[in-house]
Amino acid sequence: MRRFLKSILYFSLLGIVPATLLLLSYIYFDPFKVIRYYDDFSYAYINPDLDFISTEVYIRNDPKYHFNSFILGSSRTMAYQPKSWMQHLPNGARPYVFAASNESVYGIYTKLKFLDSLKRKIDNALIIYCRDVTFNKTANESGHLFIKHPATTMDSKFDFHLTFFKSYLSPLFFTNFHLYTITKKFKPYMAAYIESKKVRYDKITNQVSIVDGEDEIRKTPAEYYRKRKDIFYERKNEQTDSIQRIKEKQLFMLKEIKRILEKNHTNYKIVLSPLYEQIKFNTTDYAILKRLFSQNIYDFSGKNFVSESKINYYETSHYRPVMGDSILNLIYKTDD
């Protein structure tokens, strides 16, 4: 019996020791930057959770800057820069980019609900809806790139951090992360795990900028798009999405978004993103949005001056700030 108990203890330690070392290494490296305080989230070589960054930076900065104007939506909000938006807003506007990767109507709703619960002013809002992602999810997500900050969802903090730890333990992530950490050399096979682009996050407004991409396009546009000729596929004639995406849950959240905006007497505008794909919003979905938000909605989906040229995009997903500026000029033209 004594020998048996010793064997059990021995094999238990064999499991506990590696697990403890893995946990300690995770805490030490903090690869997703969700454990310790960071003054600046820019230029990380691990794709971050933009929702976490947006919420953390807001909570940290709002007591000092008292934000009252918000840009909400997916990472495509990078096209709408606070400094450009301010040119169309009243004096005293203090903008903040409250974005998330693949942001859903659930994420936009919970962020506005969060601000409203804190009794924060929501004087102005610019909301970006994307045909391909906005209405796909009606609850929190589980992946480390997309899970929402517990402050806005009120979900478990333990489950939130467990999500990141599990991702760290993924063999492919673990291998690629430590290989890059040691060598500091990016290889194409690391693309799914290591961020090769130089992405800057403004420490105050949370504006996201693809620094190297924008610089290269401005300096050598022909070379930039030559290297990416396989990305920018040939499109067919303009199409309309055949799938209705706004169902009962999405409609409830849209109505709640409208209620919060009207409760706060918010001056708001909603933009339907101009995606490279040139597919227009589903006809029924657009009718629902138009009925709810009336003259506050602006449809740039499908084929238009933005989507007609690849030079308006970094890749087929994200359009550039120069196009965001043009859209802002158009939608605020009647207000000038």
N, C-alpha and C positions, 0 to 999 in steps of 0.2 A: 504493500500500500504506500509506504513512504517513497519507494522508487517511482511508483505511478504518479504521486503528487509532484515529485520533483520534475518528472517529465512534462506534466501539464504546465507547471510554472515556467519551465524552460521554453516550451513552444509558445506560451503566451507572451513571454518577453520578446521572442523572435518577431512576433507581430506588432507589439507595442512600440518597440524601439524604432523600427523603420517608419511607423505611422507618426511618431513624435518628431522624428527628423524631418519628415515631409511637411508637417505642420509648421515647424520652426523655420524651415526654408521658405515656406509661403509667406509667413509673417515678415521674415527678413527682407525678401525681395519685393513683396507687395506688388506683384506684376501689374495688377489692374488699378492700382492707386486708389483703393477703397478703404484702406485700414488707417493709414497715417494722414496727417495734415500736409497738403501741398499748396504752396503759394501760387504755383503756375502749373497747369496741366499740359502745356504746349510741348510739342515735339516728342511725344512718347513713342516708343517703338512697339508698343502693344496697343492694338485697337482698343480704345476705352469705351466705357458705357457713357454715352453722351447724356443720357437722362440723369445719371448720377452726378456728373459734372455740373450740369445746368442747375440742379436743385441745390447742390452743395455751395456753389458760387453765389447763388441767389440768397440762401440763408446767411451766408457769411457777409455779403455786401449790403443787403437791404437796410440794416440799421444805420448805415452811413450814408447811402445814396438815395434811399426812399424811392425806388423805382415805381413808376406809375403807368408805364406803357410797355406792352409785351408783344414780342414776335413769337408765335407758337407754330409748331409743325415739325416736320422731319429734318434731316440734315440738309435738305434743300433750302432751308431758311438761310444758309450761308450766302445766298444770292442777295439777301435783303439786309444791308448793313445799317446798323443804328445811326451812323453819321448821315447817311443818305435819307433815312426815314425821318430824322429830326427836321429836315428841311421842309417837310410837309405837315409838321405838327405844331401846335400852339407853343408859345413860350412856356417854359417850365416843365416840358415833357422830359422824362428821364427813362430812356428805353432800356430794355433788357431782352436778350434772346433766350427764351425758355424752350429749347428744342430737345429732341431725342431722335436717335437713329430709328428709322422705320416707324416714326411716331404714328400712333393710332388715335382714333376719335376718343377712345378710353383715356389715353394719355393726356390729350388736350383738355378733356373734361375734368380729369382729376387735378390737373394743374390749376385750372381756373377755380375749381372748387376749393383747393388748398389756399389760393390767394384770397378768395372771398371769405373763407373761414377765419383768416387772420385779420380780416377787415382792412386789407390793403387796397389802395386806390387802383382801379383799373380804368384809367381815363381813356387810353387808346389801346387798340389791339389790331394786330395784323396776323391773320390766321391763314396758314397754307395747307390746303387739302390736296393730296396726291391720289390720282386714280388707282395706282397700283398697291398702295399700302394703307392709306388712312382708315379704310372701313373693313380691313381684314380681321382685326382683333377687337374684342369687346371686354377683355380682362387683362390682367397683368401677364407678362411673358416670363418664361423660365430661363432663357439663355442669358449668359453673362453680358452679351452686348446690348441686350434689349430690356432686361428686367428693370422695373421702375424703383425709384428711391422710396424707401418705406415712409418717409415724411409725407409724401403726397398720396400714397395708397393706403397707409396705415396697416400694411401687411407686416409679417414677422421680420424683424431685423436678423434673427438667427438664420432663417431660411434665405434671406437676401445674401448674407455672407457665405452661407453654405454653397450657394450657387457658384460663387467665384472660386471657392476652394475645390469644388468638384471639377471645374473647368481647368484649373491648374494641374490637377491629377490626370487629366486626359493624356495618354501616352504621346500623341502627336504634338499637342501643345507643349507639354513638359519638355520634350526633346528639342523642339524648335526654339523654344524660349531660352533654354540654357545654352544651346549651341550658339545662338546669336549673342547672348550675354557674354559668353566667353570669347568669341572670335570677333564680334562687332562687324561681321561681314554678312550682308544680305544675299541670299540665294533665291532664285525664282521659286523653288519648291516651298519656301517659307511664306509665300504671299498670303496664305489663308490665316496666318498666325502673327506675322510681323508686319508692322506698318512701315512701308518704305517712303511714303509721302511725308513732307514736312507740313504738319498741321498745327496752326497756332490758335489758341483760345485766349481771347481778350480777358484779362484778369478782372475787369470791372463789368463789362456788358455781356461777356460770354460769346461775343461774335467769333464764329469759326471761319478761318481762312486757310485755303490750300496755298501755301506760300510759294513752294517751288513750281507748282503747276501754273499759277498765274504769272510768275516771273518768266517762265519759259515761253508761254504763249505770247507775251508782250515782246520778248526779244527775238525769238525764232519760231513764229507760228507754223511755218511750213514744215519745219523739222519735227515740231511737237505732234502734229497730226499725221505726218508720215510714219512715225514710230507706232502710231495707234490706228493705222489704217484697217486692221482686222477688227477693231472694236466698233468702229462706226459703220455698221451694216447698212445696206441699201434698204430703204423703206418702201412699202407699197403706198398706194394712194391713201389719203386719210380714212381711218376707220372709226367706228363707234363701238365702245365696249358692249358686248352682248350680255354680260353678266350683271344683274342687279345686285349691288353690294350693300345697299342701305336696307337693313331689315329692322325688326322690332327693337332690338337692343341698341343698334346704332341710332335709330330714330329717337329713342328716349334720351340718349346722350346729347344728340344734336339739339333737342328741345331744352335740355338743361344748360347747354352752352349758351343758347339764346337767352334763357331766363337770367343767368348770371350776368351776361353782358347788359341786358336791359335794366336789371336791378341796379347796376353800377353806372348807368347812363353812359356807357362806353361808346366812344366814337370808334367803330370797328369796320374793317374791310376784310373780306375773305377772297383769297386768290386760289383758283384751280390751276395747279402747276403745269407749265409747258414742258412736257417731257419729250425727249428725242424720238420716242416711239411714234408720235403723232396719232395717238388714239384718244378720241374724245370720251368724256364721261358718259356713262350709260344714260340714255334718254330719261328713264324713270328716275334715276338717282339725281340727275340735274334738276328735274322738275320739283323733286322734294326739296332740294337745297334752295332753289329759287323761291319756292313758296314760303320757306321758313325765313330766309334772309333777304329776300326781295332785292332792292337796289344795292345792297351791301356786298353782293357776290359778283366776282369778275372771272369769266371763264377764259383761260388761256390754254386749255387742253386742246389736243388736235394739231392741225397744221396752221402755223402762224409765223410772224416775223421772228420769233424766238426759235421755234423748232425747225425752221427751214434750213438752218445752216449749222454744221458741226462746230464751227468756230465759236459758237455761243456756249459750248459745253466743255467740261474737263474730261468727261467720258459720257456714256449714254444715260447716266443717272443724274448728274449734278450740273445745273446751268450756272453761268458765271455772274458775278456781281454787276457787271456792266448791263446785263439783261434785267437784273433785279431793279436797277436804277431806272431803266426804261419803263418797266411795269409800274413802278411807283409814280413816275411822272404821268402816266396815263390814268391810273385809278384815282389820283388826287387832283387831276386837272380841273374837274368840276368844282372842287372845293377852294381852289386858289382865287 
